[in-house]
Amino acid sequence: MIYKTAGAYCETTLPASLNTRMADKVPKESEAPFATRIDPENADLSRQQRYYIRQVELQQWKKKTQKLRARNALTGLAIGAVVLGIYGYTFYSVSQERIVDELDEEAKRARMQGSKTGAN
């Protein structure tokens, strides 16, 4: 079976039972009424049923949000650690440079060794 993903085509080999797309499948009619799949927007539901569905959706959303929040916090900590590492390394490398100190010493020596004239 060939699928189009992000502008490219990729080929996969699936067993015959999984060779159809999930979106193309129509749910089989179930003998158990509690296990049938419905579309809440098109189904004729009572106010209590719609309320219950909304409550379940909110609980699922909260659960998903907690996982996402934890992942975002971990990503933020990782980015913060990288930034602090770069910041610390920059200070460390700048403290290693003695160029400014050497220039100051050379200028001081040049002033001391310079000729003494009446203008100085």
OpenMM code with the backbone's topology and positions (N, CA, C; nanometers):
from openmm import Vec3, app, unit

residues = "MET ILE TYR LYS THR ALA GLY ALA TYR CYS GLU THR THR LEU PRO ALA SER LEU ASN THR ARG MET ALA ASP LYS VAL PRO LYS GLU SER GLU ALA PRO PHE ALA THR ARG ILE ASP PRO GLU ASN ALA ASP LEU SER ARG GLN GLN ARG TYR TYR ILE ARG GLN VAL GLU LEU GLN GLN TRP LYS LYS LYS THR GLN LYS LEU ARG ALA ARG ASN ALA LEU THR GLY LEU ALA ILE GLY ALA VAL VAL LEU GLY ILE TYR GLY TYR THR PHE TYR SER VAL SER GLN GLU ARG ILE VAL ASP GLU LEU ASP GLU GLU ALA LYS ARG ALA ARG MET GLN GLY SER LYS THR GLY ALA ASN".split()
positions = [
    Vec3(0.0854, -0.1169, 0.0000),
    Vec3(0.0000, 0.0000, 0.0000),
    Vec3(0.0901, 0.1233, 0.0000),
    Vec3(0.0539, 0.2237, -0.0734),
    Vec3(0.1336, 0.3456, -0.0842),
    Vec3(0.0590, 0.4582, -0.0146),
    Vec3(0.1301, 0.5296, 0.0730),
    Vec3(0.0739, 0.6427, 0.1457),
    Vec3(0.1493, 0.7682, 0.1091),
    Vec3(0.0798, 0.8798, 0.1058),
    Vec3(0.1448, 1.0081, 0.0809),
    Vec3(0.1684, 1.0749, 0.2157),
    Vec3(0.2959, 1.1024, 0.2457),
    Vec3(0.3305, 1.1680, 0.3723),
    Vec3(0.4217, 1.2849, 0.3433),
    Vec3(0.3822, 1.4046, 0.3847),
    Vec3(0.4620, 1.5271, 0.3736),
    Vec3(0.5174, 1.5467, 0.2334),
    Vec3(0.4360, 1.5247, 0.1335),
    Vec3(0.4781, 1.5502, -0.0034),
    Vec3(0.5535, 1.4353, -0.0660),
    Vec3(0.5880, 1.3324, 0.0104),
    Vec3(0.6614, 1.2184, -0.0425),
    Vec3(0.5728, 1.0952, -0.0319),
    Vec3(0.6027, 0.9978, -0.1141),
    Vec3(0.5271, 0.8731, -0.1100),
    Vec3(0.6129, 0.7660, -0.0448),
    Vec3(0.5509, 0.6880, 0.0405),
    Vec3(0.6231, 0.5762, 0.0988),
    Vec3(0.5373, 0.4514, 0.0840),
    Vec3(0.6034, 0.3402, 0.0683),
    Vec3(0.5327, 0.2156, 0.0466),
    Vec3(0.5467, 0.1284, 0.1693),
    Vec3(0.4370, 0.0718, 0.2118),
    Vec3(0.4403, -0.0186, 0.3253),
    Vec3(0.3716, -0.1477, 0.2872),
    Vec3(0.4142, -0.2531, 0.3500),
    Vec3(0.3519, -0.3818, 0.3282),
    Vec3(0.2761, -0.4186, 0.4540),
    Vec3(0.1469, -0.4313, 0.4428),
    Vec3(0.0631, -0.4639, 0.5564),
    Vec3(-0.0041, -0.5982, 0.5335),
    Vec3(-0.0382, -0.6650, 0.6404),
    Vec3(-0.1159, -0.7880, 0.6232),
    Vec3(-0.2490, -0.7573, 0.5568),
    Vec3(-0.3082, -0.8572, 0.4967),
    Vec3(-0.4335, -0.8369, 0.4235),
    Vec3(-0.5433, -0.7835, 0.5147),
    Vec3(-0.5424, -0.8214, 0.6414),
    Vec3(-0.6476, -0.7755, 0.7327),
    Vec3(-0.6339, -0.6275, 0.7657),
    Vec3(-0.5130, -0.5733, 0.7555),
    Vec3(-0.4896, -0.4325, 0.7866),
    Vec3(-0.4686, -0.3482, 0.6616),
    Vec3(-0.4973, -0.4039, 0.5464),
    Vec3(-0.4671, -0.3373, 0.4214),
    Vec3(-0.5653, -0.2260, 0.3868),
    Vec3(-0.6735, -0.2097, 0.4590),
    Vec3(-0.7672, -0.1014, 0.4315),
    Vec3(-0.7422, 0.0126, 0.5277),
    Vec3(-0.7763, 0.1306, 0.4858),
    Vec3(-0.7567, 0.2477, 0.5709),
    Vec3(-0.8621, 0.2493, 0.6800),
    Vec3(-0.8219, 0.2982, 0.7993),
    Vec3(-0.9134, 0.3030, 0.9121),
    Vec3(-1.0296, 0.3976, 0.8848),
    Vec3(-1.0044, 0.5053, 0.8130),
    Vec3(-1.1098, 0.6022, 0.7860),
    Vec3(-1.2145, 0.5449, 0.6905),
    Vec3(-1.1742, 0.4485, 0.6082),
    Vec3(-1.2665, 0.3890, 0.5126),
    Vec3(-1.3552, 0.2833, 0.5768),
    Vec3(-1.3187, 0.2358, 0.6932),
    Vec3(-1.3962, 0.1304, 0.7574),
    Vec3(-1.5245, 0.1864, 0.8173),
    Vec3(-1.6300, 0.1162, 0.7976),
    Vec3(-1.7570, 0.1500, 0.8583),
    Vec3(-1.7735, 0.0564, 0.9771),
    Vec3(-1.8046, 0.1100, 1.0955),
    Vec3(-1.8175, 0.0220, 1.2100),
    Vec3(-1.9276, -0.0812, 1.1881),
    Vec3(-1.8976, -0.2032, 1.2286),
    Vec3(-1.9970, -0.3087, 1.2157),
    Vec3(-2.1074, -0.2850, 1.3173),
    Vec3(-2.2257, -0.3236, 1.2791),
    Vec3(-2.3375, -0.3114, 1.3713),
    Vec3(-2.3162, -0.4104, 1.4849),
    Vec3(-2.3224, -0.3592, 1.6028),
    Vec3(-2.3000, -0.4418, 1.7198),
    Vec3(-2.4331, -0.4874, 1.7769),
    Vec3(-2.4321, -0.6059, 1.8340),
    Vec3(-2.5529, -0.6556, 1.8984),
    Vec3(-2.5691, -0.5930, 2.0368),
    Vec3(-2.4591, -0.5455, 2.0940),
    Vec3(-2.4639, -0.4818, 2.2252),
    Vec3(-2.4801, -0.3321, 2.2050),
    Vec3(-2.5883, -0.2728, 2.2533),
    Vec3(-2.6114, -0.1303, 2.2269),
    Vec3(-2.5109, -0.0391, 2.2979),
    Vec3(-2.4450, -0.0848, 2.4038),
    Vec3(-2.3507, 0.0011, 2.4738),
    Vec3(-2.2172, 0.0093, 2.4032),
    Vec3(-2.1949, -0.0751, 2.3037),
    Vec3(-2.0663, -0.0765, 2.2359),
    Vec3(-2.0738, -0.0208, 2.0941),
    Vec3(-2.1852, 0.0327, 2.0559),
    Vec3(-2.1948, 0.0854, 1.9198),
    Vec3(-2.1289, 0.2223, 1.9130),
    Vec3(-2.0722, 0.2492, 1.8008),
    Vec3(-2.0053, 0.3762, 1.7782),
    Vec3(-2.1036, 0.4741, 1.7148),
    Vec3(-2.1082, 0.5965, 1.7688),
    Vec3(-2.2006, 0.6966, 1.7153),
    Vec3(-2.1250, 0.8253, 1.6885),
    Vec3(-2.1852, 0.9106, 1.6074),
    Vec3(-2.1333, 1.0449, 1.5843),
    Vec3(-2.2167, 1.1388, 1.6705),
    Vec3(-2.1604, 1.1975, 1.7767),
    Vec3(-2.2395, 1.2788, 1.8694),
    Vec3(-2.3062, 1.3997, 1.8050),
    Vec3(-2.2494, 1.4508, 1.6982),
    Vec3(-2.3079, 1.5691, 1.6349),
    Vec3(-2.4313, 1.5346, 1.5524),
    Vec3(-2.4323, 1.4159, 1.4933),
    Vec3(-2.5437, 1.3786, 1.4064),
    Vec3(-2.6458, 1.2890, 1.4761),
    Vec3(-2.6100, 1.2341, 1.5891),
    Vec3(-2.7004, 1.1433, 1.6590),
    Vec3(-2.8070, 1.2224, 1.7347),
    Vec3(-2.9204, 1.1584, 1.7523),
    Vec3(-3.0295, 1.2204, 1.8272),
    Vec3(-3.0097, 1.1857, 1.9745),
    Vec3(-2.9433, 1.2773, 2.0481),
    Vec3(-2.9097, 1.2515, 2.1881),
    Vec3(-2.9867, 1.3464, 2.2789),
    Vec3(-3.0129, 1.3001, 2.3988),
    Vec3(-3.0813, 1.3853, 2.4959),
    Vec3(-2.9812, 1.4843, 2.5552),
    Vec3(-3.0340, 1.5791, 2.6283),
    Vec3(-2.9495, 1.6810, 2.6912),
    Vec3(-2.8524, 1.6178, 2.7911),
    Vec3(-2.8967, 1.5193, 2.8684),
    Vec3(-2.8100, 1.4528, 2.9664),
    Vec3(-2.6985, 1.3738, 2.8971),
    Vec3(-2.7309, 1.3102, 2.7860),
    Vec3(-2.6292, 1.2340, 2.7137),
    Vec3(-2.5223, 1.3275, 2.6570),
    Vec3(-2.5655, 1.4395, 2.6006),
    Vec3(-2.4677, 1.5370, 2.5499),
    Vec3(-2.3818, 1.5917, 2.6627),
    Vec3(-2.4428, 1.6170, 2.7783),
    Vec3(-2.3682, 1.6656, 2.8944),
    Vec3(-2.2646, 1.5617, 2.9389),
    Vec3(-2.3035, 1.4357, 2.9449),
    Vec3(-2.2126, 1.3289, 2.9846),
    Vec3(-2.0953, 1.3173, 2.8863),
    Vec3(-2.1261, 1.3244, 2.7572),
    Vec3(-2.0203, 1.3160, 2.6562),
    Vec3(-1.9235, 1.4321, 2.6725),
    Vec3(-1.9773, 1.5502, 2.6974),
    Vec3(-1.8922, 1.6687, 2.7169),
    Vec3(-1.8029, 1.6522, 2.8397),
    Vec3(-1.8576, 1.5965, 2.9483),
    Vec3(-1.7783, 1.5752, 3.0696),
    Vec3(-1.6652, 1.4759, 3.0454),
    Vec3(-1.6939, 1.3693, 2.9718),
    Vec3(-1.5903, 1.2704, 2.9405),
    Vec3(-1.4826, 1.3326, 2.8531),
    Vec3(-1.5231, 1.4121, 2.7547),
    Vec3(-1.4261, 1.4789, 2.6688),
    Vec3(-1.3377, 1.5739, 2.7494),
    Vec3(-1.3966, 1.6455, 2.8451),
    Vec3(-1.3185, 1.7363, 2.9294),
    Vec3(-1.2176, 1.6601, 3.0146),
    Vec3(-1.2570, 1.5460, 3.0690),
    Vec3(-1.1646, 1.4652, 3.1489),
    Vec3(-1.0487, 1.4154, 3.0633),
    Vec3(-1.0796, 1.3702, 2.9422),
    Vec3(-0.9740, 1.3245, 2.8522),
    Vec3(-0.8813, 1.4399, 2.8154),
    Vec3(-0.9389, 1.5579, 2.7935),
    Vec3(-0.8598, 1.6753, 2.7590),
    Vec3(-0.7669, 1.7137, 2.8736),
    Vec3(-0.8187, 1.7099, 2.9981),
    Vec3(-0.7366, 1.7432, 3.1146),
    Vec3(-0.6210, 1.6451, 3.1300),
    Vec3(-0.6481, 1.5178, 3.1086),
    Vec3(-0.5432, 1.4167, 3.1198),
    Vec3(-0.4341, 1.4403, 3.0149),
    Vec3(-0.4777, 1.4694, 2.8938),
    Vec3(-0.3827, 1.4954, 2.7858),
    Vec3(-0.3032, 1.6229, 2.8130),
    Vec3(-0.3698, 1.7243, 2.8688),
    Vec3(-0.3051, 1.8517, 2.8989),
    Vec3(-0.1986, 1.8357, 3.0058),
    Vec3(-0.2241, 1.7521, 3.1059),
    Vec3(-0.1248, 1.7289, 3.2112),
    Vec3(0.0019, 1.6666, 3.1535),
    Vec3(-0.0145, 1.5699, 3.0648),
    Vec3(0.1027, 1.5083, 3.0013),
    Vec3(0.1793, 1.6113, 2.9182),
    Vec3(0.1046, 1.6919, 2.8441),
    Vec3(0.1670, 1.7927, 2.7594),
    Vec3(0.2379, 1.8984, 2.8435),
    Vec3(0.1776, 1.9369, 2.9556),
    Vec3(0.2384, 2.0357, 3.0438),
    Vec3(0.3703, 1.9826, 3.1015),
    Vec3(0.3718, 1.8565, 3.1391),
    Vec3(0.4949, 1.7963, 3.1920),
    Vec3(0.6034, 1.7933, 3.0843),
    Vec3(0.5648, 1.7591, 2.9632),
    Vec3(0.6612, 1.7574, 2.8532),
    Vec3(0.7143, 1.8964, 2.8239),
    Vec3(0.6258, 1.9951, 2.8269),
    Vec3(0.6675, 2.1333, 2.8023),
    Vec3(0.7616, 2.1819, 2.9121),
    Vec3(0.7344, 2.1444, 3.0374),
    Vec3(0.8225, 2.1843, 3.1473),
    Vec3(0.9603, 2.1225, 3.1303),
    Vec3(0.9646, 1.9960, 3.0916),
    Vec3(1.0932, 1.9294, 3.0704),
    Vec3(1.1693, 1.9953, 2.9551),
    Vec3(1.0998, 2.0283, 2.8483),
    Vec3(1.1639, 2.0962, 2.7352),
    Vec3(1.2161, 2.2336, 2.7771),
    Vec3(1.1371, 2.3068, 2.8555),
    Vec3(1.1806, 2.4385, 2.9038),
    Vec3(1.3040, 2.4295, 2.9911),
    Vec3(1.3076, 2.3283, 3.0789),
    Vec3(1.4256, 2.3099, 3.1638),
    Vec3(1.5488, 2.2750, 3.0808),
    Vec3(1.5302, 2.1926, 2.9795),
    Vec3(1.6429, 2.1560, 2.8934),
    Vec3(1.6958, 2.2777, 2.8180),
    Vec3(1.6069, 2.3594, 2.7636),
    Vec3(1.6494, 2.4799, 2.6919),
    Vec3(1.7174, 2.5768, 2.7880),
    Vec3(1.6627, 2.5925, 2.9091),
    Vec3(1.7241, 2.6791, 3.0095),
    Vec3(1.8636, 2.6319, 3.0476),
    Vec3(1.8815, 2.4993, 3.0598),
    Vec3(2.0131, 2.4453, 3.0929),
    Vec3(2.1144, 2.4742, 2.9823),
    Vec3(2.0704, 2.4629, 2.8580),
    Vec3(2.1600, 2.4927, 2.7454),
    Vec3(2.1975, 2.6404, 2.7464),
    Vec3(2.1011, 2.7278, 2.7687),
    Vec3(2.1278, 2.8722, 2.7712),
    Vec3(2.2247, 2.9061, 2.8841),
    Vec3(2.2009, 2.8518, 3.0039),
    Vec3(2.2919, 2.8784, 3.1159),
    Vec3(2.4312, 2.8216, 3.0895),
    Vec3(2.4382, 2.7075, 3.0227),
    Vec3(2.5679, 2.6507, 2.9868),
    Vec3(2.6451, 2.7412, 2.8918),
    Vec3(2.5779, 2.7919, 2.7914),
    Vec3(2.6424, 2.8830, 2.6966),
    Vec3(2.6856, 3.0110, 2.7674),
    Vec3(2.6001, 3.0632, 2.8527),
    Vec3(2.6294, 3.1853, 2.9283),
    Vec3(2.7522, 3.1646, 3.0170),
    Vec3(2.7551, 3.0530, 3.0893),
    Vec3(2.8694, 3.0227, 3.1767),
    Vec3(2.9970, 3.0031, 3.0975),
    Vec3(2.9886, 2.9312, 2.9857),
    Vec3(3.1071, 2.9083, 2.9037),
    Vec3(3.1600, 3.0397, 2.8486),
    Vec3(3.0706, 3.1307, 2.8105),
    Vec3(3.1138, 3.2604, 2.7591),
    Vec3(3.1918, 3.3370, 2.8650),
    Vec3(3.1405, 3.3408, 2.9879),
    Vec3(3.2133, 3.4075, 3.0951),
    Vec3(3.3471, 3.3405, 3.1219),
    Vec3(3.3503, 3.2089, 3.1190),
    Vec3(3.4746, 3.1364, 3.1430),
    Vec3(3.5776, 3.1673, 3.0350),
    Vec3(3.5344, 3.1662, 2.9088),
    Vec3(3.6294, 3.1907, 2.8000),
    Vec3(3.6767, 3.3356, 2.7988),
    Vec3(3.5915, 3.4311, 2.8348),
    Vec3(3.6321, 3.5705, 2.8390),
    Vec3(3.7313, 3.5926, 2.9528),
    Vec3(3.7118, 3.5239, 3.0645),
    Vec3(3.8047, 3.5407, 3.1764),
    Vec3(3.9423, 3.4826, 3.1432),
    Vec3(3.9487, 3.3928, 3.0485),
    Vec3(4.0765, 3.3345, 3.0084),
    Vec3(4.1576, 3.4311, 2.9228),
    Vec3(4.0918, 3.5226, 2.8581),
    Vec3(4.1613, 3.6147, 2.7690),
    Vec3(4.2325, 3.7219, 2.8509),
    Vec3(4.3576, 3.7409, 2.8214),
    Vec3(4.4388, 3.8400, 2.8922),
    Vec3(4.4790, 3.9538, 2.7985),
    Vec3(4.4128, 3.9657, 2.6862),
    Vec3(4.4504, 4.0635, 2.5846),
    Vec3(4.4389, 4.2051, 2.6395),
    Vec3(4.3281, 4.2364, 2.7037),
    Vec3(4.3071, 4.3718, 2.7542),
    Vec3(4.4107, 4.4033, 2.8614),
    Vec3(4.4400, 4.3078, 2.9482),
    Vec3(4.5404, 4.3294, 3.0522),
    Vec3(4.6785, 4.3537, 2.9912),
    Vec3(4.7121, 4.2771, 2.8868),
    Vec3(4.8416, 4.2946, 2.8214),
    Vec3(4.8503, 4.4309, 2.7541),
    Vec3(4.7422, 4.4762, 2.6911),
    Vec3(4.7432, 4.6075, 2.6269),
    Vec3(4.7609, 4.7185, 2.7302),
    Vec3(4.6951, 4.7039, 2.8450),
    Vec3(4.7103, 4.8036, 2.9511),
    Vec3(4.8541, 4.8084, 3.0014),
    Vec3(4.9157, 4.6928, 3.0171),
    Vec3(5.0549, 4.6889, 3.0640),
    Vec3(5.1488, 4.7519, 2.9621),
    Vec3(5.1265, 4.7245, 2.8331),
    Vec3(5.2103, 4.7837, 2.7291),
    Vec3(5.1948, 4.9355, 2.7264),
    Vec3(5.0733, 4.9830, 2.7406),
    Vec3(5.0511, 5.1276, 2.7416),
    Vec3(5.1186, 5.1912, 2.8631),
    Vec3(5.1162, 5.1254, 2.9767),
    Vec3(5.1794, 5.1771, 3.0980),
    Vec3(5.3314, 5.1834, 3.0804),
    Vec3(5.3895, 5.0776, 3.0208),
    Vec3(5.5335, 5.0761, 2.9953),
    Vec3(5.5728, 5.1840, 2.8957),
    Vec3(5.4901, 5.2052, 2.7945),
    Vec3(5.5203, 5.3066, 2.6935),
    Vec3(5.5182, 5.4459, 2.7560),
    Vec3(5.4274, 5.4703, 2.8492),
    Vec3(5.4226, 5.5998, 2.9164),
    Vec3(5.5454, 5.6204, 3.0045),
    Vec3(5.5886, 5.5142, 3.0695),
    Vec3(5.7037, 5.5251, 3.1593),
    Vec3(5.8337, 5.5451, 3.0811),
    Vec3(5.8455, 5.4811, 2.9662),
    Vec3(5.9688, 5.4876, 2.8879),
    Vec3(5.9683, 5.6051, 2.7913),
    Vec3(5.8586, 5.6709, 2.7756),
    Vec3(5.8486, 5.7833, 2.6813),
    Vec3(5.9434, 5.8941, 2.7226),
    Vec3(5.9816, 5.9767, 2.6226),
    Vec3(6.0746, 6.0853, 2.6505),
    Vec3(6.0071, 6.1911, 2.7316),
    Vec3(6.0847, 6.2461, 2.8239),
    Vec3(6.0309, 6.3520, 2.9114),
    Vec3(6.0616, 6.4867, 2.8441),
    Vec3(5.9590, 6.5541, 2.8097),
    Vec3(5.9750, 6.6882, 2.7527),
    Vec3(5.9029, 6.7859, 2.8413),
    Vec3(5.9187, 6.9101, 2.8106),
    Vec3(5.8549, 7.0131, 2.8911),
    Vec3(5.7042, 7.0066, 2.8805),
    Vec3(5.6534, 6.9463, 2.7723),
    Vec3(5.5092, 6.9382, 2.7534),
    Vec3(5.4500, 6.8272, 2.8402),
    Vec3(5.5302, 6.7292, 2.8757),
    Vec3(5.4779, 6.6172, 2.9547),
    Vec3(5.4609, 6.6568, 3.0944),
] * unit.nanometer
topology = app.Topology()
chain = topology.addChain("A")
for resn in residues:
    res = topology.addResidue(resn, chain)
    for name in ("N", "CA", "C"):
        topology.addAtom(name, app.Element.getBySymbol(name[0]), res)
